[in-house]
Amino acid sequence: MELTLYYREQCHLCDAMRKALAAFSARRQPVEWREIDIDRDPELIRLYDARVPVLCLGEHEICHFFFDESALLAALALA
């Protein structure tokens, strides 16, 4: 399964989650993710508008607003 970071431009919380995810990947467990700008898709705006950033593994939402290392580790263990 693939990690996806839903974000929007000019979002300091999105930048912080991106940095935390990169640090996790370097320090704890290597992971790859793709990034999707929700403002390019009206359906994603409807789903995530007030909750970005959102980190998902497949269809499972792991965390939003702030990076949650424990939640990510649990999700990866189940995958």
C-alpha positions in Angstrom: 0.0 0.0 0.0 1.1 3.5 -0.7 1.3 6.5 1.7 -0.4 9.6 0.4 0.0 13.1 1.9 -2.9 15.3 1.0 -1.9 18.9 1.3 -2.4 22.4 -0.1 0.1 25.1 -1.0 1.0 27.8 1.5 0.0 25.6 4.4 2.4 25.6 7.4 0.9 22.5 8.9 1.4 20.7 5.6 5.0 21.8 5.5 5.5 20.6 9.1 3.9 17.2 8.3 6.1 16.8 5.2 9.2 17.5 7.3 8.1 15.1 10.1 7.4 12.4 7.6 10.9 12.9 6.0 12.5 12.7 9.4 10.6 9.6 10.3 11.7 8.0 7.0 15.3 8.9 7.7 15.4 8.1 11.4 12.9 5.4 12.1 11.7 3.4 9.0 12.2 4.2 5.4 8.9 5.0 3.7 7.9 6.5 0.4 4.9 8.7 -0.2 3.2 10.7 -2.9 1.8 14.1 -2.4 -1.5 15.4 -3.8 -2.6 19.0 -3.7 -6.3 18.9 -2.8 -6.9 22.3 -4.5 -6.5 20.6 -7.9 -9.6 18.3 -7.3 -13.0 19.5 -6.2 -13.8 16.1 -4.6 -10.6 16.2 -2.5 -11.5 19.7 -1.4 -14.9 18.4 -0.3 -13.2 15.5 1.6 -10.2 17.3 3.2 -10.7 21.1 3.0 -10.6 22.0 6.7 -8.5 19.0 7.7 -5.2 19.2 5.7 -2.7 17.9 5.9 -4.0 14.4 5.9 -1.8 11.3 5.7 -3.3 8.1 4.4 -2.2 4.5 3.8 -4.3 3.3 1.0 -7.9 4.4 2.0 -7.1 4.4 5.7 -6.6 7.9 7.2 -3.7 7.8 9.6 -3.6 11.3 10.9 -4.5 14.9 10.0 -3.3 18.3 11.1 -0.2 16.9 12.9 2.1 13.9 12.2 1.3 11.0 14.5 4.3 8.6 14.6 2.5 6.0 16.7 -0.5 5.9 14.4 1.8 5.6 11.4 3.8 2.7 13.0 0.5 0.9 13.8 -0.8 1.4 10.3 2.4 0.1 8.8 2.4 -2.9 11.1 -1.1 -3.9 9.9 -0.3 -3.4 6.2 
